[in-house]
Amino acid sequence: MTSATFRGSCLCGSVQYEISGEPAKFYHCHCQRCRKATGTGHASNLIVKPGTLKWIKGEELIKSYKVPEAKRFTNCFCSNCGGRVARYSKEIDMFVIPAGSLDSEPPIRPQARIFWGSRADWSCSAGELPTYSEYPT
């Protein structure tokens, strides 16, 4: 893969970030928490290594909500508009980037649908992507 630079922001543009380098993964997650956090059938997230994400502006506006009983789930958002933004996950030592917050096309396409067993019956079909009941091995 070639190195890429792409940007993202919240809904109002007060929080902006830039990613330099290739994402490690790109998944559609169908777990109940992702569905509730996005209000949709799944969350589309890129996973990037620390050191590849740089905050351009508004980092101080980021608020977060950690689901108390969740091992890995935290929702980070702009305190002005509520738009979801990148979050650091110390459990996997990676940044999780909501693909919908991107302002430009990412250098990779979705690789899999995860937590497929938790999928809402009304949600989209798998299409050609592989499905996993939890995380891929």
N, C-alpha and C positions, 0 to 999 in steps of 0.2 A: 504494500500500500504506500501511496505517497503521502507526505505530510500535508495537512490541511489546516486552514484557519477559518473559523466561522463564528458568528455572533448570535447572541440571544438577548431578550429583555422581557420585562413584565408587560402587562397590558398597557400601562400608562407611560412606559419608557423611563420611569424614574430609576429603575434598577437595570443595569446593563452589564453584560459579561462577554468575554471572548475566550474561545478555546483554540489552542494551537496544538495540532497533533491528531492522530487517529483515535476515534473512540474504540474502547475495548469491546463493547457489546451494544446491541440495540434490540430491546425486547418490548413486546406488548404484554403488559401484565394484567391479568383478569381477576386478581384477588379482590375480595370485597372491600378492603381498605382503599385500594387504588380506584375502584369504581366510585366509592363514596367521595374520595378526595377530588376526583375529576368531574363527577356527575355524569359520567359516560360509561360505556361498556368495558373500557380498559384504559390503562395509562400507557403511553408510549414513552419509554425512557432510554436515553443513551447513557452509557456508563463510561466515564473517562478517568484517567489516572490523575492523582494529585500533581500539581505543577503544570498541568496543561490548561487549567482554568485561571483566568485573570479577571477580577472585577474591574469594570471600566468606570462605573459610577453607581451610587446608591446602596452600597453594601450595608451601610448603617440603617437602611430602611427595611432590611430583611427581618421578618419575624418567623417564629417556627412553633409548631405544635407537635409534640411527641406523644403518640398514643401510649399511655402508661404500660399496658400489658404487651405491647409489640416489641419484639427483639430488634427489628430493623426499621420500623416505619416512623418517619418524621415528615411532616408537610411544611415546606418553607415557602414563604410568599411575601410579596411587597406589602408593606403596611399602608400604603396609599390606595392601591387598587385591588389588592387581594390576589393578583396574578401569581401563579406558581412560578418559582425560579429554582435554579440549581441548589442542590444541598450536598453537603459532605456527609458520607456515611462512614463513621469510624470503624464499624463492624466489618466492612469489606475494604476499607482504606481506598475508597473511590468517591468521585462525585457522581451524583445521579442528576441527569439533565432532563427535565420534561421537554420532550421533542416539540410540543406545541409552543414552547417559549422561544424557539429558534427564529431568528430573522432571516436566515439564509439556509440553503439546503445542506444537510450533513453529508459527509463523504461516504457514508454507508447506508444501507437499507435495513429494515427490520430483519432480524435473524431467526426469531422464534416467538411463539406465544407461550407465556409461562403462567402457572397457576390455572391451567385450562380446566382442571376439575372444579374450580370455584366459579367458573364462568356463568354469567346470567344466561338463561335460556333464550332471551330475546337478543342477545349480543350477536355480533358478526360471526361469520364462519371462519375457519382457519385458513381457507385458501390454500396456497402452496407452502405456507410456513409450517415447520415442525411444531408440535405441541408437547408440553411437558406439564405433568401434574403439579410440580413445584419448580425448583431451579434445575436447569440442565446440569448434567454431571460433567 
